[in-house]
Amino acid sequence: MKYVILVGDGMADYPIEELRKRTPLEVARTPNMDLLAREGMGGRVRTIPSDMEPGSDVANLSIMGVDPQRYYTGRGALEAASMGVQMGENELAFRCNLVTVAEDQMVDYSGGHISSREGRVLIEFLNGKFAGRGVCFHAGVSYRNLMIVPEELLQDGEGEMRCVPPHDITGKPIRPHLPVGKGSRLLRELMQASHLFLTQHQVNRVKIDLGENPANMIWLWGGGKKPAIGTFRSARGLDGAVISAVDLVKGIGKILDLDVIDVPGATGYYDTDYAAKARAALSALEDVDFALVHVEAADEAGHNGDRSEKVRAIENFDAKVVGPILEGLRGMGPFRIMVLPDHATPLSLKTHVSDPVPFCIYGEGIMADGMYAFSEKAAMKGSLMVNEGWRLMDHLLAPVRTP
């Protein structure tokens, strides 16, 4: 049996007045997801426990069948695994966004969606500027980078460290949202000093001349130590593959000892090569029995508050990922396919929320249960409400019942 999970990051939303009180999922043309919902079973799943921050890290751990309340240590450590950055037992990894700030406000969490080449130049520049501070920066993809710091440098202050994701404060003042708690002083010092250094860098002077947002500050968040999670095979008895452009999801795959497949043209943005991801998944399934395909575009549109791009991203996901993979699976023998967002990213909020999201499972041994389409409202007609998201994997892999 082949098992596939298709994750449209951030697809779920709230009803929007301009869309006649419908959500982007209800407005978008999604014949393939609607078919899976009508002929399969589904409902809603809470991928983010009520006492945890609504991040993609927590949500995607849940989707992969890992209890985040037991194993989650922080987003940065997951991304370090993806990037092949070796962490010591007493080190923490922090997500390091290259962002745009102006007049004490967060203008752009992606530094003008900076290219990976430009980002690498700035990260190498900061390693030189901060030599001797005991930290090390690692360039990732676009604005998504990493900083490693020894735990011993984070001993000042009291209370639990709290770092706010930059995409949560777009258009808001940054000072009330700087890191606080134990160990936060070093982070604040590095962030504030980076603004002075990066503002004058030639890369940003060129970006300004071109009318682009400069990547004029780093934003540190998502710190964590290396997690101790077993392999997917040991937990589920399957070998598998992960296809994503996002280091976070790749990192989860690597920690679970799944094949992480890099797809040329997969950008993690609107311009990602959807079709190439579908082809990569079908190719991988010739050798393994499980694959997860993660597409980021709808989430980026949600963070940007871009209604048209979010609808377009959902339609591209349906037409170029869901449809081709469904067709390809039909030639591989018995299969099951599950589709869901990892979380909602409402356009009205431009950030993640922890509301339950719709899901459906279609394939061998699955009977229709009342969903009439794939949307937040239609999911209310499904038979399942999974309150512990990490248990959703049990429904996908449940043995086929015989009469």
N, C-alpha and C positions, 0 to 999 in steps of 0.2 A: 504494500500500500504506500502511495506517495501522499505526503502531507505538506501543505503550503499555507503560509500566513502572509497576507498582503496588508501592509500597514500604510494607510494614507495619513501621514502625520498631521494632526490638528484639523482634520476635516470637519469635525462636529462643531456646532455653533448654536447661537440663539436665534429665534425669529427676528427678522429685520423689517422695519416699517417700509423701507424702500423696495423690498421684495414681496410686498403684500403680506407681511407677517409670516413669511416663510424663511427657512434657513437655506444657505448655499447648497446643502445636500438635497433639499427638496426642489430647488430651482434647476440644478445641474441636470443635464441629460446623462443618465447612468444606466443604460439598458442592461449591461452585464451584471452590475451589482444588484440591480432590481431583480433580475432573474435568479441570482443566487439566494436572495432573501425570500422570494416567493416560493421557491422550490426546496429551500433548506429550512433549518431551524435557527433561531436566534433570540435576540432580546437586548438586554443592556448589561454592561459590565463596569464595575468600578475598578479601574486600573490603578488608581491612586488612593491609598488608605487615607482616611479622614484626618489623621494626625501627622501627615507628611506633606511637604511642599509639592505643588502640582507641576512637577518637572518631567521632561521626556525621559530622563534617566530612570526614575521610579516607574513610570508607566511602561517602558519597554522591558524592564526587568520582569514586571508582572506578566506581560505578554509572552515572554520566554519561559514562563513557569517558575520563576524565581521569586520567593517571598521577599519583597524589599524591606519589610520591617525586621527581617532577620539578617539579611546580607548586604544591604545598601550601606556604603561608607562615604560616598560623595562622587559627584560627576567627574571631577578631574581625573580620578584614578582610573575610571573606565576609559576615558579618552587617552590616557597614557598607554594603556594596554593596546589600543588600536594603533597608536603611532610607534609602537615598539620601544617606548621609553622605559628603561629599567628603573624601578623604584626600590629604594632601600626600605627596610622594615620601619625605620623611624623618619621617613620622609612623607610629605604631603604633596599632592598634585592639585593645582588650581587651574580652572579654565581661565584663559587670558584673552578676552576679546579686544580687538582693536576697534575703538569706538570714536565717534565724533561728538565733542562737547563744545558748546558755545554759550557764553554768558551764564555759566554755571548750570546749564541744562543739557540733558541727554538728547542730542539731536538725532543720532543714528547709531544703533547698536552694532552695525556691521562696517563702520568706517567707510561709508560710500560703497559697500559691497566690494571691498578692496580685493584685488587679484592676489592669488597665492604668491606670485613672484614679488609683488610689491610688499606683501606682508612679511615674506622671508627677509627682505632687506631691512625692514624696520625691526624685526625680532633680533636679527644679528647685531644691529646697531645698539639695541637695548642691552644685550649681553655685554657689550663693551662698556657701556655707560654704567652698568650696575655691577661690574666686576669688583669683587671684594665684599659684596653684600651677602654672599653665601647662597644666592639664588641662581637658577639657570632657566632660561627661556628656550622653548622648542617651537619651531614654526609648524603650523598645521595647514589647514585648507582655508583660504580666504581670511576672514576675520577671526577664525576659530584657532587659537593657539593655546599654549600650555606653559605653566611655570611650576618648577619643582623647588621645594624649600624644606630644609631640615626642620623637624618638629621642635628642636631646641631653640630655634629663633622665634617661636610663636608662643612664648611663655608669659608675656606681659598681660596685664588686665585681668578682668574677672568676667564670669558668665560665659555662656555658650557663644561661640563665634557665629555671627549672622552676616551673610553676604547676599545682596540682592542681585538677581540676574538683570543685566542691562536692558533686555527686551521688555522687562516689566515696568520700566520708568521712562520710556520714550516720551519726550516733551515735558518731562518733570525736572525739578531741580535735583542735582546730584548730591549735594552735601548731606541732606537728611538720609540718603540711601548708601552712604559709604560704609565699608565694613565696620562692625562693632563687636565687642566681646573680646575674650581671651585671644591674644595673638594678632589682633586686628591692626595694631599700630604700624607694624612693618608694611602691611598691605596698603594702608592709606598713604604712607610715605612714598612707596614705589609708584602708586597710581598718580599722586600729585606731581612727583618729580618727572614722571614720564610725559606729562602734559607739556612741561617746559622743554623737554628734549625734542619731542616729536613735532611740536608746532613749527620748529625751525628746519625740519628735515627736508631735503630736496624732493623726496617722493611726495610730500604733502604740498610743497610749493607748486609742483606740477599739477597735482589734483585740483588745487584751488584755481590755477590758471585755466584748467579745462572745465571749470564750473562744477566740479565734483566735491562731495563731502570729504574733508581730510580725515585720515586716521590719526587723530592728534592726542590720543590718550589710551592707556590700557585700562581694562576693567577686570578685576580679579574676583572670582566667585566659584562656587561648586567645589570647594576643597575637600579632599578625602585621602585616606590611606588605601593601600592595596587590599582589595577584598579577597576573601577565601571562599570561593564558590566551586563546587564540583563541576564535572563535565556534563554536557547535555546527554552524552551516551550513557554515563553512569546513572543519570536520573531517569532517562526516558527510553534508553535502549536503541537509539537511532543516531546515525551519522547525518550531518546536515551542512547547510551553507547559509550564509548571510550576505545579502546584497544591499548596500546602502552607501550613500555619499557622506554620511555623517559619522565622525569619529566616535561619538558616543555609542551608536548602535554597533559599529564595527568592534568597539572595545568589548561590549557585552558578548559578541560572537566569539572573539578571541579568548576571553576568559572562560567561556563554556566549551572551548576547544572545537568550535565549528570552523569550517572553511570560510574565510572572509574574502569575497571576490571583489576586486577593484574593477569597475566598469568605466572604460574611457567615455567621456562625455557626461558622466554622472557628476553634477555640480552641487546638489543640495539646494538649488534655487529654481526659479521659474523655467530656466533654460535647460534643465536637466534632460538627459536622453532617456525618456521613459521606455522607449522600445528596446533600447540596448539592455536595460535592466531586465525586461521580460525575457529577452533572448538568453541572457546570462543565467537566469533562474532555470529555464528549461534545459539548458546545457548541463547545469550542475545536477539536475534531477535524473540525468542519465546514469549518474554514479552514486548518488545518495538518495535517501528517502524523505528528507525534510529540507525545506527551504523557507526562509523569511525574506521578503522583499519590502524594503522601507523606502518611502518617497516623501521628501521633506517639503515640497513646493507649497502645498496648501497651508502649512504652518507658517511659512515665511509670509504668505499673503495675509494671514490672520494678524501677525505681528505688525505688518505694515498698514493694516486697516484697509486693504485693497479688495473691495468686494468683487470686482470683475475678474481679477487675477485668481481669487480663491475659487470662484465658480469654474474658471477655465482650468485650473490645476486639478480640480475634482474630475472634470470631464476628460482631461488627458489621462489621468490615473485609470479611469474606467475603460477608456477606448484603447490605450496603448500598453497597459499593464494587465488589468483584470481580464479583458477579453482574450488577448493572445495567450496568456498563461492557461486560462480555462480551456481554450481550444487545443493547446499543446498537451495538456494533461489527459484529454480524452483519448489520445493515442498511446498512453503509457500504462493502461490497465487501471485497476481500482485506485481511487484517490479521494482525498478530502481537501477542501480549500476553505479557509476562514478569512474574512475581510473585516477590518475595523480601523478606526482612528486610534492612536495611542491615548489621546486626550482631546478635549475641545480647546480651540483657540478662538474665542469669539472676536469678531471684527470690532464690536463695540468696546471691548476691553483691551485689545491688542496684546493679550497675555494668556497664559494657560489657566484653566480652572479644573477643579477636581470632580466635576459632575460625571455621572455614569455616561458611557458612550455606547452607540449601537454596535452590534456585531451580528454576523451570520455565519453559519457553517453549512456547507453544501457537499454532497458526494455520497460515497458508499455507506449504506446503512442509515442515512439521514432522511427523516421524514419532515414534510412541510408542517409548520405549526402556527401559521396565521399572519406572519409578516407579509405585507403586500408590496413593499418596496424597501430600499435601503435608505433610511433616514431616521432622525431622532424620534419623530412622531410614530413612524411605522414600527419602530423597535418596541414600542409599548404593547404591540399586539403579539410579540414573540412570547415564547413559553418560559424563557430563562431570565433570571436576575442574579448575576454572579457578583456577590458583594466582596469577595476576596479575589481580586483579578488574577492572581497567580494560579488559581485553580481552573481558569478557563482552558488551559492546556489539557486538562483531564477530559474535558468535553470533546475537544478536537481529536484526541487519541483514544477515546473510549472504544472498547472492543465492539465489533459489529454484532448486533444481537440476531440470533437465528430463530425462526418461528418454532 
